[in-house]
Amino acid sequence: MIQRQILSNRLKSDVTVTSPGRINMIGEHTDYNGGYVLPAAIDKTITLKLGKNDSEKSCKVYSMEYADMFEFELDCIERTHTGWKNYVLGVLHEILQRTDKLKGFDCTIESHIPIGSGMSSSAALECGLAFGLNELFDLGLSKWEIIKLSQKAEHDFVGTKCGIMDQFASVMGKMNHVMLLDCMTLDFDYIPMDLAPYRILLLNTNVAHNLASSEYNDRRAQCEKGLAILQEHFGRDISLRDVTPSMLDQCKETMGKTIYDRCRYVIEENSRVLRAVKALKEKDIVQFGSLLYETHLGLSQKYEVSCPELDFLVDFSKERKEVLGARMMGGGFGGCTLNIIHEDAITDFTEDIGKAYISTFSRKLDYYQTLPSKGTVALKDQTD
């Protein structure tokens, strides 16, 4: 720990950035299908300290989590075999396509977002770095430019064809609000979220998932194939969110079961998002919770991105009346479940489910309470 601190202290700091992870209350795998999502920035963040080092192109970036520093030149940005470095390099590559103002800098990264938990630490890192460099060098990038370049960095340097939701939520978050985002038009509304006396509880399976794996990109390709079939029947100007269940059924034989199930899930999930917003506005938390259970069933059986550990946690929660709803969160195959639970039941529930989980899977269960919070912010360092 002392050695890590010494290394990080050697790097000059002019700007400090906090960039949050995100949760998505409902609307999973709909973003890259041009649908609706309901995310929020959260109170788990990555902190980046950035400073000019008075060079033209030499850079040093130090990760406290990995106790790893790497050095590179801005005129030689290439992919590496180390995952977290590609998020950094991808952002720099995209910024360099847009401006010549970027110069040599140092950066220290400290993360308080559990990796592989479905809270999108990757988007927090991308947006935090872009936000900080924008402040440090006065690049003139808008928030939407930061969001879009960060998404493109993940596409091109990391290899995950993610939608725009994660980066959007990290930058645009607002305290005590979720955001209804139309991923096709990029229109959005802030929706107040008052769950009291219920809380948001995340249960981390500690099963790591890799969103750059073939499974994630396969789901996107399957939906694109299904949409292409639908467009042949109903016109090229439609998207999955325009498709009704009746229209989908007309193409079922052509699609085959797998493609049909993927598209069916997306169509139903878009409807659930809009119903969830209505429930929040009407303060119908019971209805909101039941929609979470519906989403998990679809993700598990139709979209097939769950895993035994996630299914176990959701099924366990159904036995507790204090839990109004639960579902897997994030890309899938691991990470967290999101639970809406009465505040008085959290201690007993986490103890019981933790024991059951370790008994079944011989793996520890971690848990976190969280709440909708502000988005990425940059502050000029007050130290000399």
Disulfide bonds with the S-S distance in Angstrom:
none
